Amino acid sequence: MLSLRQEGFEEISEELIRSSTGFGGGIGHSFEICGALCAGVMAVGARYGRKSKDDDRKPAYSRSAELVEAFKERYGTLTCKELVKGFPEFMSPERRAYCAKIVAFMAEEAAKRL
């Protein structure tokens, strides 16, 4: 989220950046869905999400689905547990570098859709 904001996507407010803090480690270190993917979907929603119950969801849904597909195509899974299973130490510099690449990929993919 922060990298998208730094690239000029003003829909990414400071509140949105703060609200994504818990995404690390597959959402609060639960090792479930990748937080980078969740952040990408939030970024799409910040720009294309509905403002009232009568607004069309399709712009946000279709772009979010594209993000999911791009992620699955690249990594073969959506779960943190599967993504990091090759790293015996979660806090290792190698795992952190790997996840930084995932975050960069997701920011790039989200930016294409914003």
N, CA, C and O atoms as CSV, one atom per row, in Angstrom:
chain,resi,resn,atom,element,x,y,z
A,1,MET,N,N,0.822,-1.182,0.000
A,1,MET,CA,C,0.000,0.000,0.000
A,1,MET,C,C,0.874,1.256,0.000
A,1,MET,O,O,0.618,2.212,-0.732
A,2,LEU,N,N,1.892,1.228,0.826
A,2,LEU,CA,C,2.763,2.396,0.922
A,2,LEU,C,C,3.455,2.667,-0.408
A,2,LEU,O,O,3.567,3.821,-0.820
A,3,SER,N,N,3.918,1.625,-1.082
A,3,SER,CA,C,4.612,1.841,-2.354
A,3,SER,C,C,3.668,2.414,-3.403
A,3,SER,O,O,4.087,3.239,-4.216
A,4,LEU,N,N,2.411,2.000,-3.405
A,4,LEU,CA,C,1.449,2.577,-4.344
A,4,LEU,C,C,1.198,4.050,-4.025
A,4,LEU,O,O,1.106,4.880,-4.930
A,5,ARG,N,N,1.091,4.361,-2.770
A,5,ARG,CA,C,0.904,5.761,-2.370
A,5,ARG,C,C,2.096,6.603,-2.817
A,5,ARG,O,O,1.928,7.719,-3.308
A,6,GLN,N,N,3.294,6.064,-2.644
A,6,GLN,CA,C,4.501,6.788,-3.038
A,6,GLN,C,C,4.587,6.970,-4.554
A,6,GLN,O,O,5.266,7.876,-5.039
A,7,GLU,N,N,3.904,6.114,-5.289
A,7,GLU,CA,C,3.871,6.233,-6.748
A,7,GLU,C,C,2.786,7.200,-7.231
A,7,GLU,O,O,2.616,7.392,-8.435
A,8,GLY,N,N,2.059,7.803,-6.300
A,8,GLY,CA,C,1.107,8.834,-6.675
A,8,GLY,C,C,-0.351,8.428,-6.671
A,8,GLY,O,O,-1.201,9.213,-7.092
A,9,PHE,N,N,-0.670,7.234,-6.211
A,9,PHE,CA,C,-2.067,6.819,-6.137
A,9,PHE,C,C,-2.674,7.419,-4.869
A,9,PHE,O,O,-2.596,6.843,-3.784
A,10,GLU,N,N,-3.271,8.576,-5.038
A,10,GLU,CA,C,-3.741,9.343,-3.886
A,10,GLU,C,C,-4.934,8.720,-3.186
A,10,GLU,O,O,-5.262,9.111,-2.066
A,11,GLU,N,N,-5.596,7.750,-3.828
A,11,GLU,CA,C,-6.690,7.044,-3.161
A,11,GLU,C,C,-6.167,6.232,-1.976
A,11,GLU,O,O,-6.925,5.865,-1.079
A,12,ILE,N,N,-4.870,5.959,-1.985
A,12,ILE,CA,C,-4.250,5.191,-0.912
A,12,ILE,C,C,-3.925,6.173,0.223
A,12,ILE,O,O,-2.843,6.758,0.268
A,13,SER,N,N,-4.859,6.332,1.106
A,13,SER,CA,C,-4.710,7.289,2.205
A,13,SER,C,C,-3.811,6.713,3.303
A,13,SER,O,O,-3.499,5.523,3.327
A,14,GLU,N,N,-3.417,7.588,4.188
A,14,GLU,CA,C,-2.627,7.133,5.339
A,14,GLU,C,C,-3.427,6.145,6.178
A,14,GLU,O,O,-2.862,5.201,6.731
A,15,GLU,N,N,-4.730,6.354,6.278
A,15,GLU,CA,C,-5.580,5.434,7.029
A,15,GLU,C,C,-5.603,4.059,6.365
A,15,GLU,O,O,-5.584,3.034,7.047
A,16,LEU,N,N,-5.645,4.039,5.040
A,16,LEU,CA,C,-5.633,2.767,4.317
A,16,LEU,C,C,-4.292,2.055,4.497
A,16,LEU,O,O,-4.249,0.836,4.664
A,17,ILE,N,N,-3.220,2.805,4.463
A,17,ILE,CA,C,-1.894,2.219,4.703
A,17,ILE,C,C,-1.852,1.609,6.101
A,17,ILE,O,O,-1.418,0.470,6.275
A,18,ARG,N,N,-2.300,2.361,7.085
A,18,ARG,CA,C,-2.301,1.838,8.457
A,18,ARG,C,C,-3.210,0.628,8.586
A,18,ARG,O,O,-2.890,-0.316,9.308
A,19,SER,N,N,-4.342,0.649,7.891
A,19,SER,CA,C,-5.289,-0.464,8.022
A,19,SER,C,C,-4.747,-1.751,7.419
A,19,SER,O,O,-5.256,-2.830,7.721
A,20,SER,N,N,-3.737,-1.662,6.582
A,20,SER,CA,C,-3.168,-2.866,5.979
A,20,SER,C,C,-1.991,-3.424,6.775
A,20,SER,O,O,-1.391,-4.417,6.363
A,21,THR,N,N,-1.656,-2.819,7.884
A,21,THR,CA,C,-0.502,-3.252,8.675
A,21,THR,C,C,-0.587,-4.716,9.079
A,21,THR,O,O,0.430,-5.410,9.059
A,22,GLY,N,N,-1.740,-5.196,9.438
A,22,GLY,CA,C,-1.898,-6.573,9.905
A,22,GLY,C,C,-1.827,-7.629,8.821
A,22,GLY,O,O,-1.968,-8.816,9.118
A,23,PHE,N,N,-1.611,-7.238,7.570
A,23,PHE,CA,C,-1.599,-8.199,6.472
A,23,PHE,C,C,-0.354,-9.087,6.454
A,23,PHE,O,O,-0.366,-10.146,5.827
A,24,GLY,N,N,0.708,-8.676,7.124
A,24,GLY,CA,C,1.959,-9.431,7.086
A,24,GLY,C,C,1.814,-10.841,7.628
A,24,GLY,O,O,1.033,-11.106,8.541
A,25,GLY,N,N,2.588,-11.733,7.037
A,25,GLY,CA,C,2.583,-13.126,7.487
A,25,GLY,C,C,1.271,-13.831,7.205
A,25,GLY,O,O,0.829,-14.682,7.977
A,26,GLY,N,N,0.655,-13.468,6.093
A,26,GLY,CA,C,-0.607,-14.122,5.740
A,26,GLY,C,C,-1.739,-13.727,6.664
A,26,GLY,O,O,-2.563,-14.562,7.036
A,27,ILE,N,N,-1.784,-12.477,7.029
A,27,ILE,CA,C,-2.752,-11.849,7.921
A,27,ILE,C,C,-2.424,-12.204,9.380
A,27,ILE,O,O,-2.830,-13.244,9.897
A,28,GLY,N,N,-1.689,-11.315,10.006
A,28,GLY,CA,C,-1.362,-11.470,11.426
A,28,GLY,C,C,-0.586,-12.725,11.760
A,28,GLY,O,O,-0.780,-13.327,12.816
A,29,HIS,N,N,0.301,-13.119,10.846
A,29,HIS,CA,C,1.121,-14.334,11.009
A,29,HIS,C,C,0.281,-15.600,11.135
A,29,HIS,O,O,0.682,-16.557,11.798
A,30,SER,N,N,-0.887,-15.598,10.496
A,30,SER,CA,C,-1.706,-16.816,10.475
A,30,SER,C,C,-1.314,-17.727,9.311
A,30,SER,O,O,-1.722,-18.886,9.248
A,31,PHE,N,N,-0.511,-17.179,8.390
A,31,PHE,CA,C,-0.007,-17.898,7.212
A,31,PHE,C,C,-1.126,-18.353,6.278
A,31,PHE,O,O,-1.015,-19.373,5.598
A,32,GLU,N,N,-2.190,-17.583,6.262
A,32,GLU,CA,C,-3.311,-17.858,5.355
A,32,GLU,C,C,-3.112,-17.055,4.069
A,32,GLU,O,O,-2.017,-17.086,3.508
A,33,ILE,N,N,-4.109,-16.351,3.589
A,33,ILE,CA,C,-3.995,-15.630,2.315
A,33,ILE,C,C,-2.880,-14.584,2.384
A,33,ILE,O,O,-2.714,-13.894,3.390
A,34,CYS,N,N,-2.130,-14.485,1.301
A,34,CYS,CA,C,-0.997,-13.558,1.249
A,34,CYS,C,C,-1.473,-12.121,1.447
A,34,CYS,O,O,-2.396,-11.662,0.776
A,35,GLY,N,N,-0.838,-11.431,2.366
A,35,GLY,CA,C,-1.191,-10.053,2.656
A,35,GLY,C,C,-0.937,-9.113,1.494
A,35,GLY,O,O,-1.635,-8.108,1.353
A,36,ALA,N,N,0.049,-9.418,0.657
A,36,ALA,CA,C,0.317,-8.568,-0.509
A,36,ALA,C,C,-0.867,-8.600,-1.467
A,36,ALA,O,O,-1.231,-7.580,-2.052
A,37,LEU,N,N,-1.458,-9.764,-1.622
A,37,LEU,CA,C,-2.640,-9.877,-2.475
A,37,LEU,C,C,-3.801,-9.097,-1.872
A,37,LEU,O,O,-4.500,-8.378,-2.587
A,38,CYS,N,N,-4.012,-9.228,-0.576
A,38,CYS,CA,C,-5.078,-8.483,0.094
A,38,CYS,C,C,-4.886,-6.981,-0.084
A,38,CYS,O,O,-5.848,-6.253,-0.330
A,39,ALA,N,N,-3.658,-6.522,0.039
A,39,ALA,CA,C,-3.375,-5.100,-0.134
A,39,ALA,C,C,-3.679,-4.656,-1.562
A,39,ALA,O,O,-4.201,-3.561,-1.775
A,40,GLY,N,N,-3.360,-5.492,-2.531
A,40,GLY,CA,C,-3.684,-5.174,-3.916
A,40,GLY,C,C,-5.172,-5.019,-4.127
A,40,GLY,O,O,-5.618,-4.106,-4.821
A,41,VAL,N,N,-5.940,-5.913,-3.527
A,41,VAL,CA,C,-7.397,-5.844,-3.639
A,41,VAL,C,C,-7.915,-4.583,-2.939
A,41,VAL,O,O,-8.840,-3.937,-3.432
A,42,MET,N,N,-7.330,-4.235,-1.807
A,42,MET,CA,C,-7.731,-2.997,-1.123
A,42,MET,C,C,-7.451,-1.777,-1.986
A,42,MET,O,O,-8.257,-0.849,-2.036
A,43,ALA,N,N,-6.309,-1.778,-2.664
A,43,ALA,CA,C,-5.965,-0.649,-3.531
A,43,ALA,C,C,-6.970,-0.517,-4.668
A,43,ALA,O,O,-7.393,0.589,-5.005
A,44,VAL,N,N,-7.347,-1.638,-5.253
A,44,VAL,CA,C,-8.364,-1.621,-6.314
A,44,VAL,C,C,-9.673,-1.066,-5.755
A,44,VAL,O,O,-10.323,-0.234,-6.388
A,45,GLY,N,N,-10.049,-1.526,-4.584
A,45,GLY,CA,C,-11.276,-1.053,-3.971
A,45,GLY,C,C,-11.240,0.433,-3.642
A,45,GLY,O,O,-12.264,1.114,-3.710
A,46,ALA,N,N,-10.058,0.936,-3.286
A,46,ALA,CA,C,-9.940,2.360,-2.978
A,46,ALA,C,C,-10.285,3.218,-4.191
A,46,ALA,O,O,-10.830,4.313,-4.050
A,47,ARG,N,N,-9.968,2.722,-5.366
A,47,ARG,CA,C,-10.271,3.491,-6.573
A,47,ARG,C,C,-11.620,3.120,-7.188
A,47,ARG,O,O,-12.359,4.002,-7.624
A,48,TYR,N,N,-11.947,1.840,-7.227
A,48,TYR,CA,C,-13.125,1.389,-7.965
A,48,TYR,C,C,-14.252,0.862,-7.092
A,48,TYR,O,O,-15.296,0.459,-7.605
A,49,GLY,N,N,-14.058,0.861,-5.796
A,49,GLY,CA,C,-15.087,0.331,-4.902
A,49,GLY,C,C,-16.323,1.212,-4.877
A,49,GLY,O,O,-16.278,2.401,-5.192
A,50,ARG,N,N,-17.401,0.601,-4.501
A,50,ARG,CA,C,-18.669,1.332,-4.492
A,50,ARG,C,C,-18.739,2.263,-3.283
A,50,ARG,O,O,-18.172,1.993,-2.224
A,51,LYS,N,N,-19.443,3.350,-3.480
A,51,LYS,CA,C,-19.621,4.343,-2.427
A,51,LYS,C,C,-21.000,4.261,-1.807
A,51,LYS,O,O,-21.263,4.847,-0.757
A,52,SER,N,N,-21.878,3.524,-2.474
A,52,SER,CA,C,-23.210,3.283,-1.921
A,52,SER,C,C,-23.652,1.888,-2.350
A,52,SER,O,O,-23.069,1.294,-3.258
A,53,LYS,N,N,-24.668,1.380,-1.700
A,53,LYS,CA,C,-25.123,0.028,-2.012
A,53,LYS,C,C,-25.678,-0.091,-3.420
A,53,LYS,O,O,-25.802,-1.200,-3.940
A,54,ASP,N,N,-26.008,1.011,-4.038
A,54,ASP,CA,C,-26.545,0.996,-5.394
A,54,ASP,C,C,-25.471,1.035,-6.483
A,54,ASP,O,O,-25.769,0.805,-7.655
A,55,ASP,N,N,-24.234,1.321,-6.104
A,55,ASP,CA,C,-23.146,1.385,-7.084
A,55,ASP,C,C,-22.803,-0.009,-7.610
A,55,ASP,O,O,-22.999,-1.015,-6.927
A,56,ASP,N,N,-22.300,-0.044,-8.810
A,56,ASP,CA,C,-21.899,-1.290,-9.462
A,56,ASP,C,C,-20.624,-1.845,-8.822
A,56,ASP,O,O,-19.649,-1.113,-8.648
A,57,ARG,N,N,-20.628,-3.108,-8.478
A,57,ARG,CA,C,-19.464,-3.773,-7.897
A,57,ARG,C,C,-18.509,-4.297,-8.969
A,57,ARG,O,O,-17.345,-4.582,-8.688
A,58,LYS,N,N,-19.006,-4.419,-10.184
A,58,LYS,CA,C,-18.235,-5.073,-11.239
A,58,LYS,C,C,-16.846,-4.472,-11.468
A,58,LYS,O,O,-15.897,-5.239,-11.629
A,59,PRO,N,N,-16.669,-3.152,-11.493
A,59,PRO,CA,C,-15.322,-2.618,-11.719
A,59,PRO,C,C,-14.303,-3.109,-10.680
A,59,PRO,O,O,-13.170,-3.439,-11.031
A,60,ALA,N,N,-14.697,-3.155,-9.429
A,60,ALA,CA,C,-13.785,-3.637,-8.380
A,60,ALA,C,C,-13.646,-5.156,-8.430
A,60,ALA,O,O,-12.543,-5.681,-8.276
A,61,TYR,N,N,-14.753,-5.865,-8.642
A,61,TYR,CA,C,-14.711,-7.327,-8.688
A,61,TYR,C,C,-13.843,-7.831,-9.828
A,61,TYR,O,O,-13.017,-8.724,-9.639
A,62,SER,N,N,-14.028,-7.266,-11.002
A,62,SER,CA,C,-13.285,-7.781,-12.154
A,62,SER,C,C,-11.790,-7.520,-11.999
A,62,SER,O,O,-10.980,-8.392,-12.311
A,63,ARG,N,N,-11.418,-6.351,-11.530
A,63,ARG,CA,C,-9.996,-6.048,-11.331
A,63,ARG,C,C,-9.405,-6.896,-10.203
A,63,ARG,O,O,-8.261,-7.342,-10.292
A,64,SER,N,N,-10.172,-7.112,-9.164
A,64,SER,CA,C,-9.700,-7.956,-8.068
A,64,SER,C,C,-9.501,-9.398,-8.539
A,64,SER,O,O,-8.520,-10.046,-8.176
A,65,ALA,N,N,-10.429,-9.890,-9.341
A,65,ALA,CA,C,-10.302,-11.243,-9.892
A,65,ALA,C,C,-9.061,-11.343,-10.777
A,65,ALA,O,O,-8.384,-12.371,-10.780
A,66,GLU,N,N,-8.762,-10.295,-11.520
A,66,GLU,CA,C,-7.554,-10.282,-12.345
A,66,GLU,C,C,-6.307,-10.373,-11.472
A,66,GLU,O,O,-5.353,-11.071,-11.818
A,67,LEU,N,N,-6.314,-9.674,-10.350
A,67,LEU,CA,C,-5.171,-9.740,-9.426
A,67,LEU,C,C,-4.988,-11.153,-8.888
A,67,LEU,O,O,-3.871,-11.668,-8.837
A,68,VAL,N,N,-6.083,-11.766,-8.491
A,68,VAL,CA,C,-6.012,-13.137,-7.969
A,68,VAL,C,C,-5.439,-14.071,-9.030
A,68,VAL,O,O,-4.563,-14.884,-8.734
A,69,GLU,N,N,-5.921,-13.960,-10.242
A,69,GLU,CA,C,-5.436,-14.828,-11.324
A,69,GLU,C,C,-3.971,-14.591,-11.626
A,69,GLU,O,O,-3.220,-15.545,-11.826
A,70,ALA,N,N,-3.554,-13.343,-11.661
A,70,ALA,CA,C,-2.138,-13.039,-11.911
A,70,ALA,C,C,-1.263,-13.631,-10.806
A,70,ALA,O,O,-0.184,-14.161,-11.071
A,71,PHE,N,N,-1.743,-13.534,-9.568
A,71,PHE,CA,C,-0.996,-14.059,-8.423
A,71,PHE,C,C,-0.896,-15.577,-8.510
A,71,PHE,O,O,0.183,-16.147,-8.352
A,72,LYS,N,N,-2.032,-16.228,-8.764
A,72,LYS,CA,C,-2.042,-17.697,-8.861
A,72,LYS,C,C,-1.169,-18.175,-10.012
A,72,LYS,O,O,-0.453,-19.169,-9.890
A,73,GLU,N,N,-1.233,-17.466,-11.119
A,73,GLU,CA,C,-0.427,-17.858,-12.280
A,73,GLU,C,C,1.067,-17.758,-11.958
A,73,GLU,O,O,1.854,-18.614,-12.361
A,74,ARG,N,N,1.440,-16.732,-11.245
A,74,ARG,CA,C,2.856,-16.510,-10.925
A,74,ARG,C,C,3.354,-17.436,-9.826
A,74,ARG,O,O,4.453,-17.981,-9.923
A,75,TYR,N,N,2.543,-17.619,-8.768
A,75,TYR,CA,C,3.022,-18.336,-7.579
A,75,TYR,C,C,2.353,-19.681,-7.334
A,75,TYR,O,O,2.843,-20.467,-6.523
A,76,GLY,N,N,1.265,-19.960,-8.002
A,76,GLY,CA,C,0.622,-21.260,-7.861
A,76,GLY,C,C,-0.217,-21.441,-6.612
A,76,GLY,O,O,-0.822,-22.497,-6.425
A,77,THR,N,N,-0.264,-20.450,-5.767
A,77,THR,CA,C,-1.024,-20.516,-4.522
A,77,THR,C,C,-1.334,-19.108,-4.048
A,77,THR,O,O,-0.715,-18.139,-4.486
A,78,LEU,N,N,-2.297,-19.011,-3.152
A,78,LEU,CA,C,-2.630,-17.723,-2.550
A,78,LEU,C,C,-2.212,-17.672,-1.086
A,78,LEU,O,O,-2.288,-16.618,-0.454
A,79,THR,N,N,-1.772,-18.802,-0.544
A,79,THR,CA,C,-1.508,-18.859,0.895
A,79,THR,C,C,-0.046,-18.602,1.241
A,79,THR,O,O,0.878,-19.081,0.583
A,80,CYS,N,N,0.111,-17.838,2.285
A,80,CYS,CA,C,1.437,-17.528,2.809
A,80,CYS,C,C,2.184,-18.816,3.167
A,80,CYS,O,O,3.372,-18.951,2.877
A,81,LYS,N,N,1.484,-19.753,3.796
A,81,LYS,CA,C,2.115,-21.000,4.232
A,81,LYS,C,C,2.800,-21.707,3.062
A,81,LYS,O,O,3.932,-22.174,3.188
A,82,GLU,N,N,2.113,-21.780,1.937
A,82,GLU,CA,C,2.690,-22.430,0.758
A,82,GLU,C,C,3.802,-21.582,0.143
A,82,GLU,O,O,4.806,-22.117,-0.326
A,83,LEU,N,N,3.627,-20.296,0.145
A,83,LEU,CA,C,4.621,-19.404,-0.445
A,83,LEU,C,C,5.956,-19.458,0.285
A,83,LEU,O,O,7.011,-19.369,-0.343
A,84,VAL,N,N,5.917,-19.602,1.602
A,84,VAL,CA,C,7.155,-19.533,2.392
A,84,VAL,C,C,7.623,-20.891,2.911
A,84,VAL,O,O,8.533,-20.949,3.738
A,85,LYS,N,N,7.022,-21.975,2.444
A,85,LYS,CA,C,7.355,-23.295,3.001
A,85,LYS,C,C,8.822,-23.677,2.811
A,85,LYS,O,O,9.318,-24.532,3.543
A,86,GLY,N,N,9.517,-23.088,1.877
A,86,GLY,CA,C,10.930,-23.401,1.661
A,86,GLY,C,C,11.878,-22.662,2.581
A,86,GLY,O,O,13.094,-22.829,2.478
A,87,PHE,N,N,11.349,-21.852,3.475
A,87,PHE,CA,C,12.183,-21.059,4.383
A,87,PHE,C,C,11.991,-21.563,5.812
A,87,PHE,O,O,10.941,-21.328,6.410
A,88,PRO,N,N,12.989,-22.252,6.367
A,88,PRO,CA,C,12.831,-22.801,7.723
A,88,PRO,C,C,12.636,-21.721,8.799
A,88,PRO,O,O,11.973,-21.963,9.808
A,89,GLU,N,N,13.203,-20.555,8.587
A,89,GLU,CA,C,13.053,-19.458,9.544
A,89,GLU,C,C,12.259,-18.335,8.900
A,89,GLU,O,O,12.709,-17.724,7.930
A,90,PHE,N,N,11.087,-18.064,9.434
A,90,PHE,CA,C,10.230,-17.052,8.841
A,90,PHE,C,C,10.886,-15.672,8.840
A,90,PHE,O,O,10.702,-14.909,7.892
A,91,MET,N,N,11.631,-15.346,9.860
A,91,MET,CA,C,12.242,-14.022,9.956
A,91,MET,C,C,13.601,-13.938,9.267
A,91,MET,O,O,14.313,-12.948,9.439
A,92,SER,N,N,13.968,-14.939,8.504
A,92,SER,CA,C,15.272,-14.916,7.834
A,92,SER,C,C,15.330,-13.819,6.777
A,92,SER,O,O,14.306,-13.462,6.195
A,93,PRO,N,N,16.515,-13.286,6.530
A,93,PRO,CA,C,16.672,-12.267,5.481
A,93,PRO,C,C,16.272,-12.795,4.101
A,93,PRO,O,O,15.766,-12.042,3.268
A,94,GLU,N,N,16.494,-14.061,3.869
A,94,GLU,CA,C,16.147,-14.656,2.571
A,94,GLU,C,C,14.629,-14.672,2.359
A,94,GLU,O,O,14.143,-14.334,1.279
A,95,ARG,N,N,13.893,-15.064,3.388
A,95,ARG,CA,C,12.435,-15.071,3.281
A,95,ARG,C,C,11.921,-13.649,3.135
A,95,ARG,O,O,11.005,-13.399,2.351
A,96,ARG,N,N,12.488,-12.736,3.864
A,96,ARG,CA,C,12.051,-11.343,3.778
A,96,ARG,C,C,12.292,-10.774,2.370
A,96,ARG,O,O,11.461,-10.037,1.841
A,97,ALA,N,N,13.424,-11.122,1.782
A,97,ALA,CA,C,13.726,-10.669,0.417
A,97,ALA,C,C,12.741,-11.287,-0.578
A,97,ALA,O,O,12.283,-10.620,-1.506
A,98,TYR,N,N,12.425,-12.555,-0.378
A,98,TYR,CA,C,11.465,-13.247,-1.248
A,98,TYR,C,C,10.093,-12.578,-1.159
A,98,TYR,O,O,9.462,-12.314,-2.183
A,99,CYS,N,N,9.638,-12.307,0.043
A,99,CYS,CA,C,8.334,-11.678,0.215
A,99,CYS,C,C,8.342,-10.243,-0.316
A,99,CYS,O,O,7.324,-9.770,-0.821
A,100,ALA,N,N,9.463,-9.555,-0.211
A,100,ALA,CA,C,9.556,-8.209,-0.780
A,100,ALA,C,C,9.343,-8.255,-2.291
A,100,ALA,O,O,8.749,-7.344,-2.867
A,101,LYS,N,N,9.827,-9.316,-2.925
A,101,LYS,CA,C,9.604,-9.474,-4.365
A,101,LYS,C,C,8.124,-9.728,-4.661
A,101,LYS,O,O,7.596,-9.247,-5.663
A,102,ILE,N,N,7.469,-10.474,-3.797
A,102,ILE,CA,C,6.026,-10.719,-3.962
A,102,ILE,C,C,5.266,-9.405,-3.813
A,102,ILE,O,O,4.358,-9.118,-4.593
A,103,VAL,N,N,5.633,-8.618,-2.825
A,103,VAL,CA,C,4.984,-7.323,-2.607
A,103,VAL,C,C,5.190,-6.432,-3.828
A,103,VAL,O,O,4.252,-5.776,-4.280
A,104,ALA,N,N,6.400,-6.405,-4.359
A,104,ALA,CA,C,6.686,-5.586,-5.542
A,104,ALA,C,C,5.862,-6.054,-6.742
A,104,ALA,O,O,5.323,-5.237,-7.489
A,105,PHE,N,N,5.768,-7.367,-6.920
A,105,PHE,CA,C,4.967,-7.917,-8.013
A,105,PHE,C,C,3.512,-7.488,-7.865
A,105,PHE,O,O,2.885,-7.044,-8.827
A,106,MET,N,N,2.985,-7.624,-6.660
A,106,MET,CA,C,1.586,-7.301,-6.449
A,106,MET,C,C,1.344,-5.811,-6.619
A,106,MET,O,O,0.312,-5.424,-7.166
A,107,ALA,N,N,2.254,-4.968,-6.171
A,107,ALA,CA,C,2.109,-3.524,-6.362
A,107,ALA,C,C,2.109,-3.188,-7.852
A,107,ALA,O,O,1.333,-2.347,-8.305
A,108,GLU,N,N,2.965,-3.837,-8.594
A,108,GLU,CA,C,3.026,-3.623,-10.041
A,108,GLU,C,C,1.720,-4.059,-10.709
A,108,GLU,O,O,1.181,-3.344,-11.555
A,109,GLU,N,N,1.218,-5.227,-10.327
A,109,GLU,CA,C,-0.027,-5.727,-10.905
A,109,GLU,C,C,-1.211,-4.838,-10.521
A,109,GLU,O,O,-2.083,-4.568,-11.347
A,110,ALA,N,N,-1.238,-4.388,-9.272
A,110,ALA,CA,C,-2.335,-3.497,-8.847
A,110,ALA,C,C,-2.247,-2.177,-9.610
A,110,ALA,O,O,-3.265,-1.645,-10.054
A,111,ALA,N,N,-1.046,-1.655,-9.761
A,111,ALA,CA,C,-0.876,-0.379,-10.467
A,111,ALA,C,C,-1.386,-0.472,-11.908
A,111,ALA,O,O,-1.921,0.506,-12.430
A,112,LYS,N,N,-1.231,-1.617,-12.553
A,112,LYS,CA,C,-1.732,-1.802,-13.912
A,112,LYS,C,C,-3.259,-1.660,-13.973
A,112,LYS,O,O,-3.816,-1.304,-15.011
A,113,ARG,N,N,-3.911,-1.937,-12.871
A,113,ARG,CA,C,-5.355,-1.940,-12.840
A,113,ARG,C,C,-5.950,-0.677,-12.219
A,113,ARG,O,O,-7.169,-0.527,-12.136
A,114,LEU,N,N,-5.083,0.216,-11.791
A,114,LEU,CA,C,-5.569,1.438,-11.154
A,114,LEU,C,C,-5.638,2.605,-12.117
A,114,LEU,O,O,-6.029,3.705,-11.727
